[in-house]
Amino acid sequence: MTKLTRSTKNAAQPQRRKVLAAGAWAVATTVVSRTANAIIPQTHRKGLRVEANEQAHVHRPAMQAFAFDLSDVKLLDGPFKDCQQRNAAWLMSMEPDRLLAPVLLEAGLKPKGSQYGGWESPGSGVASHSLGHHLSAVSMLWAATGEHKFKDRVVYMVAEMARAQVANGDGYAAGIPNSQKIWKTVLAGNINVGNPQSRYSFSLNGMWSPWYTIHKLLAGLRDSWLYCRNHQAREVLINFSDWCGLFPQKLSRQQMQTMLISEQGGMNEVLADVYSITGEHKYLTMAEAFNEHSQLDPLMHRKDILSGVHSNQYIPRVIGLARQYELTGKQKYRTGSEFFWEDVAFWRTFVTGGHGDYENFFPIGDSAKNLTGHAAETCCIYNMLKLTGHLMCWHPNRMAYADYAERCLFNTILASQDPQKGMVTYYMSLKPGHFKTFSTPFDSFWCCCGTGVENHAKYGKQIYYHDGKDNLWLTVFIASELHWKACGMRIRQETDFPTNNHVRLTITCDKPVTAAIRIRHPYWATEGMLVNINGKQTKNDSKAGSYYVLRRKWKTGDVVDLYVSMPLRIESMKHSPEHIAILHGPIVLAGDLGDADMAKPIPYANGNQSEFADLPDPETVPDLLVGDKPVDQWVKPNPADPTCFHTHGAGHPRDVKLIPFYTAQHTRYSVYWRNLTREQWQQQQKQLQARKRFEHELAARTVDHLQPGIPRSEKPHFVRFANSNTGTAAGISWRDASNGGYISFRLKVLPNQPMELMLAFWGSDAGGRVFDVLVNNQKIATESLHAAHPDRVFHIEYKLPQSLTAGKHFIRVKLQAHPGMMAGGLFGARTLRQQP
């Protein structure tokens, strides 16, 4: 690495930083500013040094509410605590030394354990990302439970990271394979993200999303400090942040922006947090240098550019924008954050709270085309809930934030954990008749495994909020006990919600105190919310979609009983009203379609989270023929189970059992239903049967399958390209190549059997799309796309000469655009056994 200036060198060296003595630190943090900090990290406000008036020229916004520390909220018996406990058991079954192995290996030290499998396996480009998530999760569990085993694990793992940082000698502490050599080329200004005009990339000089991994490690260290008060974590965090600061220091603004096309997680968030922790303004400058302008600037002008962009790259950048607003008061950051949230939550969200397909945002209005096995990545909801937590602190009386949080918590986060083994989902399949795929304990370690272990560690974050004075917001009905220290109150929320509609709040006070408890009257409780105080019914004139405010002098023994109506209701899909979902209050009901063809290893997948996503489904999913009949006329409760229902005379070809989506874990299901006329249903049955036959025949013939635009499919097929872009259409990902560019990839073949190559294209594509198809550098066809098959995918099959496959196990396929022309978009590629 090039020689550093004295000031930078001192900042970047991994020497033990002098940490303030406990007494001095306590003095520095006794005053917590109402204006400087909303939520850090998303609930925690201790351990910060930035004060409201640290710089007179900076006007920080006044926060209207704050989330409580996780240590102030204890879960009581119920489905959320069950998930938390299963999650804790999984975390504690992991061996710290195996998670630490890639970090020690990259530092030139001998690991004490072998690396795990899946995305943590040796050579994986995101190795050590799980270490950061693990630190965050066990830190949160220490705060949430007070069990010392979690804190003890943090102490050990942070010490090992510190040892690696010392060995590296420059502040670096990640386990990305061979990364230290590559980072030197980046710092020298040699930056390769593939296509520099691309809207996003997973590559940086051959590394797989390295800033993503670094963000997870920094966040884990941050959480170890803020939740566990681990001083060594603070020290390693600052040294590592100083290493990150070398990039905006040495690269030009344009070079930084090119580098940031590659996925970077939430670097602009965590560096802003480091500023808040240290009070050193240089970290805020670093954070703003990691703002990717091509994605964030349009949001500040309320311009929607989301379609076709990778969702889970985008949301963390916006969280960083929100955090920077809280620390700078720059209104444009708030505008961008709020506009993005509204765009996603109001216009791009499925009934479950999830969004996207094949990890990308698709055009508004295309939801019905994107009900696939690759829909609704769970990581995205993790991040959208983080963003929602920020916005809730800015405007706690805006009900849309609490509504969205409730939708996501019950219908995605709670639904994402396997009750048998505690494993988690990657995609939340919305393909009718499909099922959820779960991770394995030690051989998956997907990105959604990392966010998953955090999801189930921090349920206490979005139940209650306060204003720092005497106002409390109760936003979600989850069994829990709150210690509201500022008012000397404990509020015990006991409920079996959503199994029943009764919620009891029991009050304990140090002494009688006047305070306001603002109880959410949900938008779905259209038949009212009954409120009793100490056994007496209280007048409640609140309307669904508002807060019912109880301001009174509270004393020990006060009891508030709530009875919240939970009507059956229908939500129609925006822009496709013939697709409907059925809900019971806030709970999405899924049709239980049985477990046919779900033999082991289904539903557990190792490194490939899409292993089962494209499997043909064995039966026709019923449609509904109900017109505009009220839902309670054709959906009836199960007398033996208040959470289950049945359709009556509505489903064709049969009626279905409806269960809460969060319990649909080892079964096929459907969330959305087509509401058709009888004539429509009969015609669609004919089309469906033809498509099913085609899918089954295709699956039987397939030797290998590439899904372009999906990194986890492209990587094992050694995809190469020039002048290429990716996106989705009709729920299917694609890749094209423009201006004479190309796409090439490797596919398996059977060396002693006649083989065919099948390529899939979009039937509406036209205009300058002329390209050659080559196999092993031999041209086998020239194609020209001219919108011959509108609004659907079509396939072209090529019989391969035996000379191209004889004695071979692989072929290399190349789509070469003619000069000035485009190749594709390619919507899929397969090698097939020839039909007899």
N, C-alpha and C positions, 0 to 999 in steps of 0.2 A: 504494500500500500504506500502511496506517496507520503512524503513527510508532512506532518501536520504542523500548523502554527502552534505556538505555545498554549494559547487559550483553548484551542480545539483539542489539542493533544491531552491536556489535563482533564478536559471534560470526558474524553472518550476512553481513557485508561480504566481498566477494571480494578484498580486499587480500591480497597475498602474506603468508601466515603465516610466522612465523619458524620455520624448521626446525632442529632440533638438528644440530649439527655431527656429522660422521661418527663421530668418536671418542666424543663424549658419547652418541650413539645406541647405539653398540656396547656401552658400559658398561650402558646401560639395558636391553639385551636379552640379555645374556650368560647370565642365569639363566632357564631355561625351566621353568615350573611343571608338575609332573605333574598337579596337580589343577585348574588353571585352564583349560587348553585341551586339547581333544581334537584337533580338526581345524579348521583355519582357513586358507583355505576348503576344507574337507573333506580336505585333506592337509597344509596348510602351517602352520607354527608360528613362523616367523620374523617379525620386525617387529611384535611384540606388546608391550604394556606392562603388562597386567593380571597381577599376581602372585597366588600362592595366598593370601597373608596381607594383601592390600591393605586389606581391611576385616575387622577381627577378628570382627564379628558375622555375617559371611557365611561359611557353611560350604559350600565348593565340593566337589563329589564327586570322588573319586579315580578317574581314568581307568585302566582296566585295559590299554588298548592305544592305540597311535597309528599312524596311517598314515604312510608315508614321504613326504618331499618328492618332487615329480615329478622334481626334478633328481637324485635318488638312484636312479631307475629308468629304464633305457634299454631300449626295445623292440628285440628282435632280429628277424631275418627271419621272416615269417609273416603270416597274414591280418590281424592287428591292426596291425602296422607298415604293411602295404599301405594299410589304411584311413587311418592317420595321415598318410601321405604324400599320398594323394589329397586329403585334407581340407586339408592345408597348401597344396597347389597351388591349390585353389579360393579359400582365404582370400587368398592373395597375388595372385590375379587381380582381386580387388576393389580399387577405387580409394578410398583413404581420404577424399579430398575429396568424393566422392559420398555416402559414409556420413555425413560430417560436415555435409552441406548443410542438413538440417532444423534442426540445432542452431544453426548460424550464422544461418539465416533467421529463426528465432524470436527471436534476440537482436538483430535489426535490422542484421546484417552481411551483406555480399555473399558468397554461397557461391562457392567456387572450382570447383565441379563441379555438374552437374545431379543431382537425386535419382534413385535407382534406381526400379524398378517394383515391382509387387506391393504388399505391405504397407508398403513404404518409399516409395511413390509420393506425389507432392504431394497434400496434403489427407488422407492416411491418418492415422487417429487414433492409430496406434501408431508413427508415423514416429520414427526414432532408436532404437527398441528393438534393432535389429540392430547399431548402433554399440556398445552395451554388451556384447552377446554377442561381438562381434568383438574388443574389447579383452580380454575374458576368455580367448578362445581363443588369440590370438597371445601373450598373457602366459604361458599354460600351455605353448605350444609352445616358447617361449624356455627355460622351465625344463626341458622334456622333451628338447630337442635341443641347446640351447646355440648355436643358429644366430642370429647377430646381426641378421639381417634382421627377425626377429620383434620383438626389443627396439627396433630403430630405428623400426619402425612405431608402437609404443606411445608412444615419445617424441614423435613428430610429432602423433599424434591427441590425446594428452593436452594438449599445448600449445595446440592449436586449441580444445579444450573450455574451457581456462582463459581463452582470449581471449573466448569467448562469455560465460563467467561474469562476467568483468569488465564486458562491455558490458551485461549484464542488471542489474548493480548490486545484486543482493540474494542472490546465491549460487545462483540457479537456472541449470541447464545442460541442459535437455531440448529436444527438437525437436518436441514435440506442438503441432500447428497451433493458433494463436490461444489458447494455453493460459494465458498470463500474465494476460490480462484475466479469464478464467474463474476462475482460482485466487483472484482477489480476491473474487469472489462467494462462493466456498466458504469462505474465511477469514472472511467477514462472517456466516457461519452459514446462508446460503441454499444448501441441499444438496438435490439431486434425483438419486436413483438409480433412478427409475421407481417401482416399488412398494416402499415402505419396509418392508413385511412379507415381501418376497421373501427367499429363502434366499441368493441371489447375484444379481449384476448385472454387466453389462459397461459400464455407463454411469455417468458422474458429471458432472452438469450439461452433458450433451451430448458430453462427451469419451469416447473409447473406452478404457476401462481405463487411465487415465493413471498410476496408481501402479504398475501392472505395468511400464510403460516406464521409469519413474523407478528402480524396483528394478534393472532390467537395467543401467542406466547407472551406478548406485552400485556394483553388483557388479563391473562392468568396471573402474571406478576402484580398487576394493578389490584386485582381482587384479593390476592394474598396479603397485600398491604392494607387495603381498606376494610376487609372483613376480619382478618386475623391479626392485624397490626404487626406483621412480620417485617422488621426493619431491614433484614437482608433482602427481602423481596423488593422493597423500595429502592435499595441501592442497586440491585441488578437491573431493575426497570429503568432507572435513570441512566446508567451506563449504556444499556442497550438503546435507549432513546437517543443518546448522544451519537451512537454509531449511525442510527437512521438519519440524523441531522447532517451527516456528511453529504448526502445525496442532493438536497436543495442547495447546499453550500457549494458543491463542485459542478453540478450540472446547470446548464442554462434553463430558463423557464420553458423553452420549447422541448428540450430534452426531458425535463421532468414530465411534461404533459404527454410526450410519447411513451415514456416508461409507464405512466399511470393508465394507459390503455390496458395494460396487463392487470388482472384482478388483484386488488390490494386490500380486500377486507375493509376494515374501518380504521385505517391508519390515521385518517384526519380526525377521528373521534378519540382514539387512545392517546395521541400526542396532545390533544386539547386537555384530556384528563391529567396528563403529566404536568401541564402548565398549572392546572388547578391544584394539584398536589404540592408542587414545589414553589409556586409563585414566580417562577422564572419565565419571563416573557418570550424567551427564545423558543420555548416549546409551542407556544401559540403560533409563532411565526412558522415553525415547522409544520404544524397542523394545517395551516392555510396553504402552505406549499404543496400539500398532498391532496388538495381539492382538485378534482379532475374537471376542468372547465367545460369540456364539450358535453358532459352529462349534467353538470350542476347549474351552469349559467342559464340554460333555457328554463329551468324550473323557477328561477328567480324572476323571470318575466312571464310566468304562468303559461309556458309553452309545453305542450305534451309531445315528448319524443320517445315514449317508452316502448312502443311496439317494436318487437324484434330485438330488444336489448335483454341481456342476461339479468334476470331479476335479482338473484342473490349477490351479484356484484354491485347492483345499483343501490339497494336499500341501505347497506352499511355506510355508503358514502353520504346518504341523506341524513342518517343518524349523526354522522360527524358534523354536518351542516347545522343540525339542531343544537348539538352541544356547543358549537362555536357561537351560535346566537346567544345562548345563555351566558357565555363568558365575554362577549363583545357588545351585545346589543345591536348588532348590524341587522336592520330590518329585512334586508334582502335574504338573509339566511333563514329568517322565520318564514318569509313568503315562500321560498323554495321548499322548505320542509312541509308546510301546511298544504301547498298545492300538490305536492307529490302524494302525501297521505290521502287527500281527497280523491285524486285520480285513481289510486289503487283501491281504496276501501269502497268508494261509491260506484265505480264503473268497471272494475276489473276483477272483482272478487266473487268466487263461488259461494254457495250457501253455507259451506263449512267454514268460511273465512280464508281459505287458501286461494291462490291465483296462479296463473301461468301454466305452461305446458312445455315439456322438454326443457325446463328451467328458464324459459324465456317468456317475457310478456308477449301476448298476441294482440292483434287489433281489437279495439273495443267493438263489441257486437259479435265476436266469433266464439263465444263461450261454448255454444252447442257443438261446434266443430272440434273442440279441444277436450272432450270428455274421454280421456285416455288413461292408460296405465302409467303415464309419465307426468300426470298433472299434479299441481299443488305441492311443490317441494316443501318439506317441513321446515328446513332452515329459513325459508322466507317468512314464515309466521313467527318464528323466534325473533327475527329482526323487525318485522312489522310491529310486534308487541313492544319491543324496545322503543321504537319511534313513537308508538302510541303513548307510552309512559311519559315521554318528554312533553308531548302535546297536552296531555292531561294536566300537567303541572302549570301550563300556560293558561289553560281555560277549563277548569274542572267542572264548570256547569254546562259545558257543551256535551250533551248526552251521547253524541255519536261516538266519542272516544270510548266511554264505558260500554256502550252497546257492542262495538267492534271487539273490545277485549274479551267480553263475555262470550261472544260467538266463537272466537278463536280458542279460548281456554277450554270450553266444553266440547267443541266439535272438531278441533284439530289437535291441540296439545294433549288433552286427556285421551283422545282417540288414537294417538300415535304410539302408545306404549303397549307392548304385548303383556297381558296379565299373567301368562304362564311363566315367562322367563325374564320379564323386565326389559326385553329388547325394544328397539325403536324403528320407525319407518324412515325411509328417504322420501319417496313419493307417496302422496295420499291418493291412491288410485280412485278415479271417478269414472272409469270405464264400466259401463253397465254390465253386471254379471261377473266382474273381476273380484280381486281380493287384495288385502294389504300384504306387502312383503316386509319382513322384519330382518334386522341385522342378526349376526351371531355374536357371542360374547367377545371373541378374541381374533376374529378373522375378517371383520368388515371395516370398522373404524372409518366409515364414511364421514363427510362433513356433517351430515345430519345425526350421526352418532355423537359428535362433539357438542353440537347445539342441543341434542336430545338430553344428554346428562345434565346440562345446565337447565333446560326447561323444567325438569322434574325436581330440581333443587330449589327453585325460587318462586314457588306458587304464592308465597306471601307478598309478592311485590305489588300486585294490582287489585288487592281486595279493599284496602283502605287508603285514604289520603287525608292530609290535614293542612291547615293554613299557617301553622306556627303560632296560632292563637287559640281560639276556642271553637273552631269549626272542623267537623269531621265529615268526610264523604265515605259512605259504605256503597261500593260500586258493584260488587259481585257476591252472590250468596254461596260462600264456601265455609264449611265448618272450621272455625279458627278462634283463637283468643288473642286479642290485641291489648298490649300495654301502652296506653296513651300517656306517656310520662309527663308531658307538658301540663296536662289537666289532672294528673294524679288519678287516672281511671283505668280500670280493666274492663273490657267488653268481651264477653264470651258469646260467640255466635254459634249456636247449636242448630244443626239442620241436617236432614237427609236429602235436601234438594240435590238433584231434580227428581228423586224417587217420590217425594211428596212436596207440597207447596208451603209447608210450615217452617218458619224461621223464628228462633227465640234468641233475644239479646238479653243477657243477664249482666247487670252493672255492679261493679265493686269500686268504691271510692276511698281514697285516703281521708277525705273529708268532703262534705257536700260541695258541689261545684256546678256553676251554670255554664252550659255548653250546648252547642247545636250539633245534633246528629242528623246528617242529610242522607236519607235512605232512598236509594234509587227505586223509582216506580217504573219498571221496565216498559219499553214501547210495546212489547208483546202482551203485557198484562191488561188487555183492553176491557176485561170484565171486572176490573177493580183490584184494590189491595186493601185488605182489612187490617187495621192497626189497633191492638189492645195494649194499654199501659196498666200494669199491675192488675190485670184481670178485667179492666173496664174498657169498653170500646171507645175509641177516640175519633173525633170527626176527622175525616181525611178527604179533602177536596182536591188532592193532587190528581193530575191527569197522567195517563200512560205517556212515558217519554219525558218525565220531569223528576225532580227530587222532592220527596216529602220531608219537610224540615221539622224536627222535634227539638225546640229550644226550651229548656227548662232547667231547674236546679236538680241535679242528679244526686242520688245517695245510694249507699250500699243496699242491695236487695231489690232495686228497681228492675222490673222485667218488662220487656217489650216483645209482644208476639205479633208476627206478621203472617198473614195468609195471602199469598200472591196467586192470583188466578193464572192458570196455565192452559189457555184454550188451544185446541187443535187449529192449525192454520196452514195456509198455502203460501209459498213464495215462488213466483214465476221468474224465470231467468230473464234478465234484461235483454232486450232485442230478440228474444226467442221465447215468447210467452207460452208456446205449446209445450215447452219443457218446464215441469213443475217439481218442486220439492215439498215434502210434508214435514211439518214441525209440530212439536208439542211444547208450547212456550218457546224457549230459546233452543231446544234440543232438536237437532236434525234426526229424523227417523229414516233408517235405511231398510230396504226390503231384504229379509233374510232368505237367500236363494240356495242355501245348502253348501256342502263341501265336495261336490263331485269333482273328480280329477284333481284332487289336492293332496296326492300322496307325498310322503317325505321325499326330498328335503323341504318342499313347500310347507310353510311360507318363509323359511329362513334362507337368506342368501349371504354369501361371503363377500368377496371383493366387488362383485358386479351387482349393484343395486337394481339393475334393470333385468336381472336374470329371468324373471317370470313375467315381465311387463307385457310382452307381446304374445304370450301363449293364447291359443284359441280358447274361447269359452264354450263349455259343453252344451248350453241350452239357450233357448230364446228367452230374453228378459221380457216379462209381461209389460204391456202398455196399459194405460188407463183410458177408459171411455166414459168420462164423467161430465164433460161439458163444463157448465158453470154451476153445477150443484154444490151447495155448501158442503164443506169437507166432513162435518160431523154426521152427514147423512150416509156416507159410504165408508168412513173409517170408524171402527168401534173398538173400545178398550177391551183388553183381556182382563176379566175379573180376577184372575189369579195372579196377575203381575201388572201393577199400575204403570210400568214403563213401556209395556208392549201393547200393540194394537194389531188389528186385522182389517184389510179392505173387504168389503162385502158387495158383490155384484158389480165391481168396478174394474177388476183386472182382466185382461185378455192376453193369452188364453186361460189364465187362472188368476185367482186372488192371491195375495201375499201377506205374510206376517211382517210387521214393521217393528223394528227394535231401535233403541238409541244407537246412533252411528258410533259413539265411543265404545259400545260393547260389541260391535261387528268386527271381531278380531281374527277368528279362524274360520271364516265363512265367506262365500261369495255374497255380493250385495249389489244393490243399486241405490243411488242417492237421488238422481233425477229420473223423472218418468215423462214419457211422451203422452200428452193428453190429446187423443185423436178421435176423429169420427170413425164410424165402422168402416166406411169405404176407404179411408186413408189407411186404416189398420190392415185391411185385407191386401191392399196393394203393397204396403211396406213389408208384409210377411213374405211375399214372393221375392222381393229384392234381398231381404235379409237371408233367406235360405240360399240364394245364389251366392252371396258373399261368403257365407259360412263354408259352403263347399269349396270355394276358391281358397280360403284361408287354410283349411285342413289339408287340401292337396298340396298347397305351397309349402306348408310346414313339413310335410312328409318328404318332399323333394329337396329341401334346403340343406346344403352342406355348410355354408357360411353366410353371414348376414352382416353388412355394415349399415349403420344408421348415421348418415352424414350430419355434421353439426353437433354431435354429442361427444364430448371429449372422452368419456369412458368407453365409447364404441370406437372412436377414431384411433385412440392410442394403440390398442392391440392390432389394429389393421395398418399401422404405419402410414397414416395419411400424410400426404405432402400436397402443397398447393402454392399457387402464386396468384396475386390479385383476387383473392377469394373473400367472400362474405358468407355468413350463415344467418338463418332465421327459422321461423315456423310458419306453416300454413295448414289449415284444416287439422291442426293437432299433430302435424308431422314435421320434423326438423329437416332442413335442407342445407346444401352448400352449393355455391356457384363459383365461377371464375370469370372475371371480366377482362376486357381489353387484351385479348390474346393470352390470357392466363390459362392455368391448368389445375386439375385435381387428379391425384393418383393415389392408389391404395393397394393393399395386398389382400387377397382372398384365398381361402383354402380350396383345394380341388382334390378329387380322388384320382390318383394317377392312372388307374387301369379301367376307368369307366368313362363312357361318353358324358360330357358335361355341357351345360349351358350357362351363359351369363345373363342375368336379368337386371335391368336398370329401370328405376322408377322416376318419372318426371311429372310435373304439374301441367295439367291439360290446358290451362289458360295462359301459360307462358308463351310469349311471342316477341318478335322484334329483335333482330340481330343475334339470335341464339343459334349459331352454326358451329359445329365442333366435330372433331374426329374421335372415335372410340378405338383405343389401342390396347392390345393385350400382349404383354412381354415385348413392347415396342413394335408390334406388328398391327397395322391398321386393319380393323375388321368391319368398320362402318363409318359413315358420315351422317350425322343427324342434323336436322333443322326443325326447331320447335316453332309452331305457328298456330297455337290456340285451337288445335283440332279436337280437344276433349275438354270442354269448358268445366271449370269448377270441380275437378276431381283428379286424383292421381291415376296415371295410366302406366303400363309396363311394356317394355320392349325386351324380347328374348333373343339371344344370339347363340346359335350352335357353335361351339368352339371346336376348331380342327384338332384332331388328336395330337398333331405335332406340337400344339401349344401346351398340352397337359401330360403327355406321355412321360412317365418317370418323375413327374413333379408333384409336389404337395402344395405348392402355392403358385399363384399367378399374380402379376402386377398389372392392374388396370389403370388406364390414363384417359381422361377426357381433356383433350387439347382444343381450346377455342381457336378458331381461325383469326387471323390478324384483325384487330379492331372489333372482334365479336365476343360473345359470351358462350361459356359451356355450362349447361344446366339451366336452372337449379336441379341438382341431383337429390331425389327424395329417398333413395335407398338403392342398395346393390346387393345381389345375392349370386352365389354359385349354386346351380341346381343339377340334380341327376336328370338326365334326359328322360322324357316320357317314352314308354315303350311304344 
